[in-house]
């Protein structure tokens, strides 16, 4: 038995002993049993008790030396965080009245409506590799000893890879289950049973009744998985996507210039698929190995997009969200010129504003909103930097000055955007050119950073002392000017930097005289 398994058995044994002393009936329920039967690792254990769950959880936390966390005051759900042998476990307590079967009848899906008495822990403990062996691999004797409470045939659905609603009222009781169904099916690679699919379609509008915080959590978990583009289309088929982001409805059927293979909506979803292709997460229907070999990639890029932005989100996850929303304003900005050609002037700026509104409504954090807003606002910048020629050093410097740490992510989005414009009609030569441009921008930025970061030619105090300036915005603007010129290789010494500042101040003074 592994140290992790030993730690869990030790924790649950202490819990069983404490609850038995207090004469509480207690059951392990839901996700822990589901994951155990599937041979999946989990740190979360759901415990149902026939008493006040909040009070019991507080007492358990004190007894086990854990931390009490209130999860849901209305439904009396609390968590006790216990650290045992350097392993952290989440014990989530809920109350049940009457018998455990009645409690299971209120749960969401049959595979979560499973329970067993905490007292049966010894059977689990006696199984080798308890978190890596499925029930089917147990001996017949151990299976007969284990009294699994399964009133809705959840074990059968686990064996068949099926997600089935416990009752027709589950989404009325808690509409976040609409999203959870898709997320859970994706995580387990299960199929949602047909009647349950129809229930989701019938109640899809109920998702708007759920606080944004809960939607955000489920949506991020879904986007974090491979094949997120597929899951987005499935959300759309079930009527959930447009309930969550009704602004996307406007993108359906909006035609683009003939160079585009898809309308705005399908282009947006395919951009997500292309992002997953470029980040080596999933295959893309239209992606080829030679295309992937050409695309810029490195351990540095991989580490960068894996960075956490906020609790529960990474750059990679939010990059997919940015791909979905990058053209959100195209329907509202569409116009036709005299030849009938479509234009979407200003769609990046307006799309950034819409993105801020959408993610604010869904209670994303400020850091998450700012990042995705930056992706949408700047997604055209990489293509605009070069006009049949490589971008200048100043253009590269200004790009990363304006985009900061998001510059790499925006370059990936721009490449995915390009792939999703042409789809199966991507030109190999043009794609190589796009990748070469991106590689050049990344390489030159690294060179610029190597020039600028170690060497500070002048600082604010130098400028104020030498040119008799007062603290204020002007000093900052002059330092930016020096840094830009240094990065682009136009100056390398303090004397050259001071000469540039002097020239800029003279030009400003001259312009001021002309205006007067």
Secondary structure, DSSP 8 states (H G I E B T S, - for coil): --HHHHHHHHHHHHHHHHHHHTT--EEEETHHHHHHHHT---SEEEEEESS-HHHHHHHHHHHHT-EEEEEETTTTEEEEEEEETTEEEEEEEEE--S-HHHHHTTSSBGGG--EEEGGGHHHHHTSTTTTT--GGGS-HHHHHH---B-TT-HHHHHHHTEE-BSSTTHHHH-THHHHHHHHHHHHHT-EE-HHHHHHHHHHGGGGGGS-HHHHHHHHHHHHTSS-HHHHHHHHHHTT-HHHH-GGGGGGTT----TT-SS-HHHHHHHHHHHHHHHTTSS--TT--HHHHHHS---HHHHHHHTSEEETTEEHHHHHHHHHHHTTTTHHHH-EE-TT--EE-TTHHHHHHHHHHHHHHHTT--HHHHHHHHHHHHHTTHHHHT-SSS---HHHHHHHHHHHGGGHHHHHHHHHHHHHHHHGGG--HHHHHHHHHHHHHHHHHHHHHHHHHHH-----HHHHHHHHT--SSHHHHHHHHHHHHHHHTTS--SHHHHHHHHHHHHHHHHHHHHHH-
